[in-house]
């Protein structure tokens, strides 16, 4: 029932897979330079802010634990 031999059966899925990848890559919309720089700056700022918040929480918790344990 629809059996094929060797190489033909192996190549067909690879070709269709690569065609699918190629068509998906055509759908990608890359950001322009201005958008990319704005988003990069936003990521860096948020990372620094979250790092500072985590540092402060760690410091306050450390002070609290050292106060309790004396």
N, CA and C of each residue as an Amber inpcrd file, in Angstrom:
protein
   210
   0.8270000  -1.1920000   0.0000000   0.0000000   0.0000000   0.0000000
   0.8670000   1.2500000   0.0000000   1.1210000   1.8370000  -1.0960000
   1.8570000   3.0770000  -1.1680000   3.2680000   3.0070000  -0.6550000
   3.8690000   1.8400000  -0.7220000   5.2280000   1.7010000  -0.2150000
   6.2190000   2.1430000  -1.2790000   7.2530000   2.8550000  -0.8380000
   8.3000000   3.2590000  -1.7520000   9.6180000   2.6930000  -1.2620000
  10.5790000   2.7420000  -2.1120000  11.8580000   2.1540000  -1.7280000
  12.8800000   3.2240000  -1.4050000  13.6810000   2.9400000  -0.4420000
  14.8880000   3.6400000  -0.0520000  14.9390000   5.1450000  -0.1740000
  15.7330000   5.6200000  -1.1460000  16.1280000   7.0210000  -1.2230000
  14.9660000   7.9600000  -1.5230000  14.0280000   7.5370000  -2.3130000
  12.9030000   8.4140000  -2.6540000  12.0920000   8.7430000  -1.4140000
  11.8640000   7.7780000  -0.5680000  11.0790000   7.9970000   0.6400000
  11.8140000   8.8920000   1.6240000  13.1500000   8.8270000   1.6430000
  13.9160000   9.6360000   2.5870000  14.0090000  11.0850000   2.1490000
  14.1020000  11.3580000   0.8510000  14.3070000  12.7210000   0.3670000
  13.0450000  13.5570000   0.4050000  11.9040000  12.9830000   0.1700000
  10.6660000  13.7530000   0.0890000  10.3670000  14.5210000   1.3750000
  10.4390000  13.9060000   2.5650000  10.1520000  14.6810000   3.7750000
  11.1600000  15.7980000   4.0010000  12.4270000  15.5750000   3.6700000
  13.4370000  16.6120000   3.8570000  13.1660000  17.8050000   2.9490000
  12.8000000  17.5450000   1.6970000  12.5160000  18.6350000   0.7690000
  11.3160000  19.4460000   1.2450000  10.2640000  18.7730000   1.6530000
   9.0790000  19.5010000   2.0950000   9.3670000  20.2450000   3.3990000
  10.2340000  19.6840000   4.2340000  10.5890000  20.3580000   5.4870000
  11.3510000  21.6430000   5.1840000  12.3160000  21.5720000   4.2730000
  13.0860000  22.7580000   3.9050000  12.2090000  23.7990000   3.2080000
  11.2550000  23.3440000   2.4050000  10.3330000  24.2870000   1.7690000
   9.4820000  24.9890000   2.8190000   9.0670000  24.2340000   3.8360000
   8.2910000  24.8350000   4.9180000   9.1050000  25.8600000   5.6970000
  10.3590000  25.5320000   5.9690000  11.2420000  26.4660000   6.6670000
  11.4330000  27.7280000   5.8330000  11.6570000  27.5580000   4.5410000
  11.8720000  28.7080000   3.6560000  10.6400000  29.6110000   3.6190000
   9.4620000  29.0220000   3.5560000   8.2520000  29.8440000   3.5310000
   8.0190000  30.5440000   4.8650000   8.3970000  29.9110000   5.9640000
   8.2540000  30.5610000   7.2690000   9.2420000  31.7250000   7.4210000
  10.4490000  31.5780000   6.8970000  11.4300000  32.6550000   6.9590000
  10.9770000  33.8580000   6.1520000  10.2220000  33.6320000   5.0790000
   9.7100000  34.7500000   4.2850000   8.6760000  35.5630000   5.0630000
   8.0460000  34.9670000   6.0740000   7.0150000  35.6480000   6.8620000
   7.6010000  36.5300000   7.9630000   8.8910000  36.3910000   8.2510000
   9.5160000  37.1460000   9.3370000   9.6140000  38.6110000   8.9540000
   9.2210000  39.4770000   9.8920000   9.3650000  40.9170000   9.7030000
  10.4110000  41.3910000  10.6900000  11.5770000  41.7890000  10.1850000
  12.6620000  42.2150000  11.0450000  12.4690000  43.6770000  11.4250000
  12.7660000  44.0420000  12.6800000  12.6010000  45.4410000  13.0910000
  13.6610000  46.3350000  12.4500000  13.3000000  47.6180000  12.3020000
  14.2940000  48.5500000  11.7710000  15.2810000  48.9360000  12.8710000
  16.2990000  49.6880000  12.5000000  17.3910000  49.9950000  13.4270000
  16.8920000  50.7980000  14.6270000  15.9800000  51.7370000  14.4110000
  15.4690000  52.5760000  15.5020000  14.6780000  51.7540000  16.5150000
  13.8040000  50.8960000  16.0340000  13.0140000  50.0420000  16.9260000
  13.9160000  49.0970000  17.7110000  14.8980000  48.5350000  17.0370000
  15.8120000  47.6100000  17.6900000  16.5960000  48.2980000  18.7940000
  17.0640000  49.5180000  18.5520000  17.8290000  50.2340000  19.5760000
  16.9410000  50.6210000  20.7550000  15.7020000  51.0330000  20.5040000
  14.7820000  51.3740000  21.5900000  14.4810000  50.1580000  22.4610000
  14.2430000  49.0330000  21.8180000  13.9350000  47.8270000  22.5800000
  15.1530000  47.3270000  23.3470000  16.3300000  47.4800000  22.7860000
  17.5520000  47.0800000  23.4800000  17.7730000  47.9350000  24.7160000
  17.5740000  49.2360000  24.5880000  17.7220000  50.1370000  25.7340000
  16.7020000  49.7970000  26.8140000  15.4700000  49.4960000  26.4120000
  14.4340000  49.1320000  27.3790000  14.8100000  47.8570000  28.1320000
  15.3430000  46.8690000  27.4320000  15.7400000  45.6140000  28.0730000
  16.8770000  45.8460000  29.0590000  17.8520000  46.6620000  28.6780000
  18.9830000  46.9410000  29.5690000  18.5150000  47.6750000  30.8190000
  17.6380000  48.6660000  30.6570000  17.1380000  49.4270000  31.8090000
  16.3390000  48.5350000  32.7490000  15.4550000  47.7140000  32.2100000
  14.6490000  46.8190000  33.0480000  15.5400000  45.8150000  33.7700000
  16.5660000  45.3210000  33.1010000  17.4890000  44.3740000  33.7230000
  18.2300000  45.0220000  34.8890000  18.6960000  46.2520000  34.6900000
  19.3940000  46.9650000  35.7670000  18.4570000  47.2350000  36.9330000
  17.2230000  47.6660000  36.6420000  16.2520000  47.9300000  37.7210000
  15.9190000  46.6620000  38.5070000  15.6800000  45.5800000  37.8150000
  15.3710000  44.3310000  38.5190000  16.5640000  43.8440000  39.3310000
  17.7660000  44.0190000  38.8010000  18.9620000  43.6580000  39.5580000
  19.0820000  44.4790000  40.8270000  18.7870000  45.7880000  40.7460000
  18.8400000  46.6520000  41.9190000  17.7820000  46.2640000  42.9480000
  16.5770000  45.9480000  42.4760000  15.5030000  45.5370000  43.3930000
  15.8770000  44.2450000  44.1040000  16.3960000  43.2770000  43.3600000
  16.7910000  42.0120000  43.9740000  17.9190000  42.2240000  44.9740000
  18.8820000  43.0970000  44.6360000  19.9730000  43.4010000  45.5520000
  19.4380000  44.0210000  46.8460000  18.5190000  44.9860000  46.7230000
  17.9660000  45.6300000  47.9180000  17.1780000  44.6460000  48.7780000
  16.3730000  43.8110000  48.1550000  15.6230000  42.8060000  48.9100000
  16.5700000  41.8500000  49.6280000  17.6110000  41.4290000  48.9610000
  18.5860000  40.5400000  49.5640000  19.2660000  41.2090000  50.7610000
  19.6060000  42.4820000  50.6000000  20.2710000  43.2200000  51.6710000
  19.3470000  43.3840000  52.8820000  18.0830000  43.7340000  52.6330000
  17.1230000  43.9120000  53.7300000  16.8660000  42.5790000  54.4350000
  16.7100000  41.5180000  53.6840000  16.4870000  40.2020000  54.2940000
  17.7090000  39.7810000  55.1020000  18.8940000  40.0530000  54.5780000
  20.1280000  39.7310000  55.3060000  20.2090000  40.5060000  56.6190000
  19.8460000  41.8020000  56.5770000  19.8310000  42.6040000  57.8150000
  18.8200000  42.0480000  58.8110000  17.6550000  41.6690000  58.3250000
  16.6130000  41.1270000  59.2010000  17.0400000  39.8130000  59.8450000
  17.6340000  38.9460000  59.0850000  18.0680000  37.6540000  59.6130000
  19.1970000  37.8490000  60.6390000  20.1550000  38.7460000  60.3050000
  21.2570000  38.9710000  61.2460000  20.7490000  39.6540000  62.5180000
  19.6990000  40.4780000  62.4260000  19.1100000  41.1030000  63.6090000
  18.4310000  40.0600000  64.4810000  17.6960000  39.1580000  63.8560000
  16.9640000  38.1230000  64.5960000  17.9420000  37.1440000  65.2640000
  18.9380000  36.7120000  64.5120000  19.8690000  35.7330000  65.0420000
  20.9300000  36.3570000  65.9280000  21.0530000  37.6640000  65.8640000
  21.8900000  38.4400000  66.7580000  23.3240000  38.3250000  66.6330000
